Amino acid sequence: MSENPKEIVLNEVNFTLPVKRFLIEFSERKQKEMSVTREFVLRFIFLSEACTPADITEFFGFTFKEAKYVLKSLEESSYIKWVNDSVSLTDYAKNNFIAKEDKDMPRFFEVSDDTRNIGFELSGYNILTIPKSEQNNKLSIDLKVSNENYIDMAEKARKAFSQQYYEFTNNIIKLGGDRELYKINHVEPKTDSLFTFKTEVSLDEPSYRNVFLTFDDERVYDLDTEGRISGIINDSWEKPKPLNIHRLNTGLQIFIKETKNTLLANYLRDGVFSVTQLMKDFATSNIKQDVDTQLIIGNLYTKENRIKIKALLEYAGKTSLSRPKRMFWTVDPEGKQWGHTSSIMDLVKTFVNYIDGDLNNLNLLLNTGANNQELFYQYKDSYRSAFYTIESTRNSFINEATEFVVIPGLFAAGIFHLDGVNDSRMPVPIGMITVNPEQVEMITEKFNEWLDKPNTLN
């Protein structure tokens, strides 16, 4: 559920960004570690310009043997040189003193080589830490990036790594320390991978017409600073069906009548449905509901609705004498942005807990029409991980804007996907979930009548 109670979550969608991994060989300059004793002796010589070992032993309280050891180690590192019986800094050492907090401090660096296998998301070549291989979840929507981003990929990765080196070493792999990129020696394209993230699609007050997205992974916000990801997402939405307001209003009235949904009927006046008032009342919990029947907004598998469904099933399970054998879920997914999330699996698992029978009796009925079997097989390939039996229907139960889940004798859900009520034409699912025995029986009877018609299933 959204943290802001006046926001209404309509949908959850998983998106997948393409990622390319590169083997990058590079050299970096990093600060040499130096003991406190050596550093302070160097600073003393720097300030003195030239001094004798006796000066050092006297100032620091060293023995002659200790002073000899420190000076020998500094000479071997090319930091000091002998002039007769005195020592002074080499030019190399002098050039590596920097002013820090009003003090001159020695800072010496060494060059070392490193090799890393690094993933870049291909919309903007940002470095991402993700598993080396992530299986494509077919429920996700694959985001398409510009074809230009697949040209000269190694060079693009080289440039991006150079620009993001500090972020990579300090905030991603957290090496820390005073280091800098010296040069990139080699970049080699390696394996393809994926970055999958979940998105909530919501509406907010006052008009509930503005659709906005929230991401479950903070890294997406970093990628979206210029609106690039949001733009790619907007381009990826399924195109809605042609809008026919009269047909939609008629379909909604039929839906309310056929399901005897008195909660929604309260917002229907003279053939006009007040969706804005419904949204406001729903967001402020200003709708009186029964314990066994709940009005819902948003797809059934959103987090808030999954919680409500589970609570109702638990409530009904306490008094149910037997466990149902079958469950049906019917929907026309085209143009609704429906089911593109792993959350649908979570809801299916909840339903499975209340079905006493062969799991093959968990049925998904997809309305893809009589002549569009290609579309059906596309959907079937996507949803076969969630459902055990998937069939296509020639027509919808009640109409194409409706969605139903029926567990005979236990549970029923009826959703109407409103279109044309926000600026983005994002469908607004409204409806109810119920374990009221009379309402479940009534919906089940109508559903079975539709299912038994010879022209229902393909």
Salt bridges, closest charged atoms under 4 A:
GLU12 OE1 - LYS198 NZ 3.91
GLU12 OE1 - ARG306 NH1 3.64
GLU28 OE2 - ARG179 NH1 2.84
GLU39 OE2 - ARG43 NH1 3.82
ASP114 OD2 - ARG116 NE 3.26
GLU121 OE2 - ARG228 NH2 3.58
GLU148 OE2 - LYS156 NZ 3.64
GLU155 OE1 - ARG158 NE 3.67
GLU180 OE2 - ARG29 NE 2.91
GLU188 OE1 - HIS186 NE2 3.67
GLU188 OE2 - LYS190 NZ 3.67
ASP192 OD1 - LYS20 NZ 3.03
GLU205 OE2 - LYS6 NZ 3.92
ASP217 OD2 - ARG219 NH2 2.85
GLU238 OE2 - HIS340 NE2 2.77
GLU258 OE1 - LYS446 NZ 3.13
GLU304 OE2 - LYS308 NZ 3.78
ASP332 OD2 - LYS241 NZ 2.70
ASP356 OD2 - LYS325 NZ 3.90
ASP381 OD1 - LYS138 NZ 3.15
ASP381 OD1 - ARG384 NH2 3.08
GLU400 OE1 - LYS241 NZ 3.70
GLU400 OE1 - ARG247 NH2 3.75
GLU403 OE1 - HIS417 NE2 2.78
ASP419 OD2 - ARG425 NH2 2.37
ASP423 OD1 - ARG209 NE 3.19
